């Protein structure tokens, strides 16, 4: 049995309703194996399916330029909720809700949560439909559950790789967080954005664990990167070219800030921030990343030179204290 709902019937109906003739299928890495099967489903509508083989890191990474160059009528974007306000190419979002039960795994977290009474809940779009059952389990265990709904996301409690505003909105009201979902990636984001203990209930592997030690390790790495960047004379400010990552005005502001602090600075436009891409510029001593902040936070060891987030840059130039950054979280609001 598949672990996710791909909404095949809805997709066929939408394609026919829109009379799309050419369809681009965009999938995140964990779902790409479904590409050929979904392509065959689209073919049943008489539309021509094209599967994007490029990486897809979120709804901010919508393949708009690719769709336009291919003359596509419709993008079907799997695995994420709508994020962009406007799309240049008609887009259907299939959130691919998980079909696995989370109850058994959430029950396993209770021993790890025993020293806290008030718990914040965070999850991805794949599991937002389980919030009521998770809440019931924690209430029966005598816990008070708080769910954030003051952020930028589509659903209460929902987080994405770069936006933890729902979690941050309740951080001062809870003692710890429970993250329901697979792996460490999003749970680490919760821990780093709230500075609260974070426990994971992974329903796919049916295991529970803390990410607190991983978060502490990242904080040490980030402080080391800031200290190293202080020695740099030449900076490049990276401007993301993906639809949801383009922050040119913020990049210009960072460039001005660096130059006021005596740093030589230039702007780099880039679609994919990789170690290999940055190695092509040996005369640059350090970078400021205004695109996806997770690249800086999660891939520190892969880059030969410091790649700071915007807030870390403010720490470097003395406009923000490290203590305040850690207290309020590493992610820009």
C-alpha positions as CSV (number, residue, x, y, z in Angstrom):
1,X,0.0,0.0,0.0
2,X,1.3,3.5,-0.9
3,X,2.0,5.7,2.1
4,X,0.7,8.9,0.4
5,X,-2.5,10.0,-1.4
6,X,-1.6,11.2,-4.9
7,X,-5.3,12.2,-5.7
8,X,-5.2,10.6,-9.1
9,X,-8.9,11.1,-9.9
10,X,-8.8,14.8,-9.0
11,X,-5.8,15.3,-11.2
12,X,-7.5,13.7,-14.2
13,X,-10.6,15.8,-13.6
14,X,-8.6,19.1,-13.3
15,X,-6.6,18.4,-16.5
16,X,-9.8,17.8,-18.4
17,X,-11.6,20.8,-16.9
18,X,-8.6,23.1,-17.8
19,X,-8.3,21.4,-21.2
20,X,-4.5,21.2,-20.7
21,X,-2.6,19.7,-23.6
22,X,0.9,19.6,-22.0
23,X,1.5,19.0,-18.3
24,X,4.7,19.3,-16.2
25,X,4.9,17.0,-13.2
26,X,7.1,18.3,-10.4
27,X,8.0,16.0,-7.5
28,X,10.2,16.4,-4.4
29,X,13.1,13.9,-4.2
30,X,11.3,11.4,-1.9
31,X,8.4,11.1,-4.4
32,X,10.3,11.0,-7.7
33,X,10.0,7.3,-8.0
34,X,6.3,7.9,-8.7
35,X,7.0,10.0,-11.7
36,X,6.6,7.3,-14.4
37,X,3.4,6.1,-12.9
38,X,1.9,9.6,-12.6
39,X,3.0,10.2,-16.2
40,X,0.9,7.3,-17.3
41,X,-2.1,8.6,-15.4
42,X,-1.8,12.0,-17.1
43,X,-1.6,10.3,-20.5
44,X,-5.1,8.8,-19.9
45,X,-6.5,12.4,-20.2
46,X,-4.8,12.7,-23.7
47,X,-2.5,15.4,-22.3
48,X,1.3,15.1,-22.9
49,X,3.1,14.6,-19.5
50,X,6.6,15.8,-18.9
51,X,8.3,14.8,-15.6
52,X,10.8,17.3,-14.2
53,X,14.0,15.5,-13.3
54,X,15.5,18.5,-11.6
55,X,15.6,18.7,-7.8
56,X,12.6,20.2,-6.1
57,X,13.1,21.6,-2.6
58,X,9.6,23.0,-1.8
59,X,6.7,25.1,-3.0
60,X,9.2,28.0,-3.3
61,X,11.0,26.0,-6.0
62,X,8.1,26.0,-8.5
63,X,9.4,25.1,-12.0
64,X,7.8,28.1,-13.7
65,X,10.7,28.9,-16.1
66,X,10.9,25.3,-17.1
67,X,7.2,25.1,-17.8
68,X,7.3,28.3,-19.9
69,X,10.3,27.1,-21.9
70,X,8.4,23.8,-22.7
71,X,5.2,25.5,-23.6
72,X,3.4,23.8,-20.7
73,X,-0.3,24.6,-20.0
74,X,-0.3,23.2,-16.4
75,X,2.1,22.4,-13.6
76,X,1.1,19.6,-11.2
77,X,3.3,20.2,-8.1
78,X,3.4,17.3,-5.6
79,X,4.3,17.2,-1.9
80,X,3.7,20.8,-0.8
81,X,0.9,23.3,-0.1
82,X,0.5,26.5,-2.1
83,X,3.1,29.1,-1.0
84,X,3.4,31.7,-3.8
85,X,0.6,34.2,-4.1
86,X,0.7,34.2,-7.9
87,X,1.8,31.7,-10.5
88,X,2.7,32.6,-14.1
89,X,1.7,29.1,-15.2
90,X,-1.6,27.5,-13.9
91,X,-0.6,25.2,-11.1
92,X,-2.3,22.4,-9.2
93,X,-0.9,21.5,-5.7
94,X,-1.3,17.9,-4.6
95,X,-0.3,17.9,-0.9
96,X,0.2,14.1,-0.9
97,X,-1.3,13.5,2.5
98,X,0.2,10.5,4.4
99,X,-2.0,7.5,4.8
100,X,0.0,6.0,7.6
101,X,-1.4,6.1,11.2
102,X,0.6,8.3,13.6
103,X,-1.2,7.2,16.8
104,X,1.1,4.3,17.8
105,X,4.2,6.4,17.3
106,X,2.8,9.4,19.2
107,X,2.1,7.1,22.1
108,X,5.8,6.2,22.2
109,X,6.8,9.8,22.7
110,X,5.0,10.1,26.1
111,X,8.0,8.9,28.1
112,X,10.2,11.4,26.4
113,X,7.7,14.2,27.1
114,X,7.1,13.3,30.7
115,X,9.0,16.2,32.2
116,X,7.0,18.8,30.4
117,X,3.3,19.7,30.8
118,X,2.7,22.1,28.0
119,X,3.6,20.9,24.5
120,X,3.6,22.6,21.2
121,X,2.7,20.6,18.1
122,X,4.3,21.0,14.7
123,X,4.0,18.9,11.6
124,X,4.2,19.0,7.8
125,X,1.3,19.3,5.3
126,X,1.4,15.5,5.0
127,X,0.1,15.0,8.6
128,X,-2.0,18.1,9.3
129,X,-5.1,15.9,9.2
130,X,-3.8,13.9,12.2
131,X,-3.7,16.9,14.6
132,X,-7.0,16.1,16.3
133,X,-5.9,12.5,17.1
134,X,-2.5,13.6,18.3
135,X,-4.2,16.2,20.5
136,X,-6.5,13.6,22.0
137,X,-3.6,11.3,22.9
138,X,-1.7,14.1,24.6
139,X,-4.8,15.3,26.5
140,X,-5.4,11.8,27.8
141,X,-1.8,11.8,29.0
142,X,-2.5,14.9,31.0
143,X,-0.7,17.3,28.7
144,X,-1.7,20.7,27.5
145,X,-1.3,21.0,23.7
146,X,-0.8,24.3,21.9
147,X,-1.0,24.6,18.2
148,X,0.3,27.7,16.3
149,X,-2.0,29.4,13.8
150,X,-0.4,32.9,13.6
151,X,2.2,32.2,10.9
152,X,2.3,32.3,7.1
153,X,1.3,28.7,6.5
154,X,-2.0,27.3,5.0
155,X,-2.8,25.1,8.1
156,X,-2.5,25.4,11.9
157,X,0.6,23.7,13.2
158,X,2.1,23.4,9.7
159,X,5.8,24.1,9.2
160,X,8.0,24.0,6.1
161,X,11.8,23.8,5.7
162,X,12.3,27.6,5.8
163,X,9.3,28.8,7.7
164,X,8.5,28.0,11.3
165,X,6.3,31.0,12.1
166,X,3.5,28.7,13.4
167,X,6.0,27.2,15.9
168,X,7.6,30.5,16.8
169,X,4.2,32.1,17.5
170,X,3.7,29.8,20.5
171,X,7.3,29.2,21.6
172,X,6.9,31.4,24.7
173,X,3.8,29.5,25.7
174,X,5.2,25.9,25.6
175,X,8.0,24.0,27.4
176,X,8.8,21.7,24.5
177,X,7.7,20.7,21.0
178,X,6.4,17.5,19.5
179,X,7.1,17.2,15.8
180,X,5.0,14.6,13.9
181,X,6.6,13.5,10.6
182,X,9.5,11.7,9.0
183,X,13.2,12.3,9.6
184,X,15.1,15.1,11.4
185,X,15.0,17.9,8.8
186,X,11.8,19.8,9.9
187,X,12.2,18.9,13.5
188,X,15.6,20.5,13.5
189,X,14.1,23.6,12.0
190,X,11.6,23.7,14.9
191,X,14.4,23.4,17.5
192,X,16.6,26.0,15.8
193,X,13.7,28.5,15.3
194,X,12.3,28.2,18.9
195,X,15.2,27.2,21.1
196,X,12.9,24.6,22.7
197,X,13.4,20.9,23.3
198,X,12.0,19.0,20.3
199,X,10.9,15.4,20.2
200,X,10.1,13.6,16.9
201,X,7.4,11.0,16.3
202,X,8.4,9.4,13.0
203,X,5.4,7.3,11.8
204,X,7.2,5.8,8.8
205,X,9.9,4.2,10.9
206,X,7.8,4.0,14.0
207,X,10.5,5.5,16.2
208,X,10.8,8.5,18.5
209,X,13.9,10.6,19.4
210,X,15.1,14.0,20.4
211,X,17.0,16.4,18.0
212,X,18.3,18.6,20.7
213,X,21.9,17.4,20.4
214,X,21.9,17.9,16.7
215,X,20.6,21.5,17.2
216,X,23.4,22.2,19.6
217,X,25.9,21.0,17.1
218,X,24.6,23.2,14.4
219,X,24.6,26.2,16.7
220,X,28.4,25.6,17.4
221,X,29.0,25.3,13.7
222,X,27.2,28.5,13.0
223,X,29.1,30.5,15.6
224,X,32.3,29.2,14.1
225,X,31.2,30.4,10.6
226,X,30.4,33.8,11.9
227,X,33.8,34.1,13.6
228,X,35.6,33.0,10.4
229,X,33.5,35.4,8.3
230,X,34.7,38.3,10.5
231,X,38.2,37.9,9.0
232,X,36.8,38.0,5.4
233,X,37.6,41.1,3.2
234,X,35.5,40.2,0.1
235,X,31.9,39.1,0.3
236,X,29.4,37.9,-2.3
237,X,25.7,38.3,-1.5
238,X,23.7,35.4,-3.1
239,X,20.4,36.3,-4.7
240,X,18.2,33.3,-5.2
241,X,16.5,32.9,-8.6
242,X,13.8,30.5,-7.6
243,X,10.3,32.0,-7.5
244,X,9.9,31.9,-3.7
245,X,13.5,32.6,-2.8
246,X,14.2,35.9,-4.7
247,X,14.9,38.6,-2.1
248,X,16.8,41.2,-4.1
249,X,15.8,44.2,-1.9
250,X,17.1,42.3,1.2
251,X,20.3,41.4,-0.7
252,X,20.8,45.1,-1.5
253,X,20.3,46.0,2.1
254,X,22.9,43.4,3.2
255,X,25.4,44.6,0.5
256,X,25.1,48.2,1.9
257,X,25.5,47.0,5.5
258,X,28.7,45.1,4.6
259,X,30.2,48.0,2.7
260,X,29.5,50.3,5.6
261,X,31.6,47.9,7.6
262,X,34.5,48.1,5.2
263,X,33.9,44.9,3.2
264,X,34.2,44.6,-0.5
265,X,30.9,43.2,-1.7
266,X,29.2,42.1,-4.9
267,X,25.9,40.4,-5.8
268,X,25.7,36.9,-7.2
269,X,22.5,35.6,-8.9
270,X,22.2,31.9,-8.4
271,X,19.5,29.2,-8.9
272,X,21.1,26.3,-6.9
273,X,23.6,27.2,-4.1
274,X,26.1,24.4,-4.1
275,X,29.7,24.0,-2.9
276,X,30.8,23.4,-6.5
277,X,29.2,26.6,-7.7
278,X,30.9,28.8,-5.1
279,X,34.3,27.1,-5.6
280,X,34.4,28.9,-9.0
281,X,35.1,32.2,-7.2
282,X,38.4,31.8,-5.3
283,X,38.7,35.6,-4.7
284,X,35.6,35.6,-2.6
285,X,36.3,35.1,1.1
286,X,32.7,34.6,2.4
287,X,29.1,34.6,1.3
288,X,25.8,35.8,2.6
289,X,22.9,33.6,1.5
290,X,19.5,35.4,1.0
291,X,17.9,32.4,-0.7
292,X,17.0,29.3,1.3
293,X,18.4,29.6,4.8
294,X,18.6,25.8,5.2
295,X,21.5,25.7,2.8
296,X,23.6,27.7,5.3
297,X,22.4,25.9,8.4
298,X,22.4,22.3,7.3
299,X,25.3,22.2,4.8
300,X,28.0,24.0,6.8
301,X,30.6,21.3,6.5
302,X,30.2,21.0,2.7
303,X,31.3,24.6,2.0
304,X,34.9,25.6,2.0
305,X,34.1,29.2,3.0
306,X,31.5,30.7,5.4
307,X,28.0,31.0,4.0
308,X,26.0,33.2,6.4
309,X,22.3,33.8,6.7
310,X,21.1,37.4,6.8
311,X,20.6,37.4,10.6
312,X,24.1,35.9,11.1
313,X,25.5,38.7,9.0
314,X,23.9,41.2,11.4
315,X,25.6,39.3,14.3
316,X,28.9,39.6,12.5
317,X,28.7,43.4,12.0
318,X,27.4,43.9,15.6
319,X,23.8,44.8,14.8
320,X,22.4,41.7,16.5
321,X,23.7,39.8,19.5
322,X,24.4,36.1,19.2
323,X,22.4,35.5,22.4
324,X,19.3,37.2,21.0
325,X,19.6,35.3,17.7
326,X,19.8,32.0,19.5
327,X,16.9,32.9,21.8
328,X,14.6,34.1,19.0
329,X,15.7,31.4,16.5
330,X,18.0,31.2,13.5
331,X,15.3,31.7,10.9
332,X,14.4,35.1,9.5
333,X,10.7,36.0,10.1
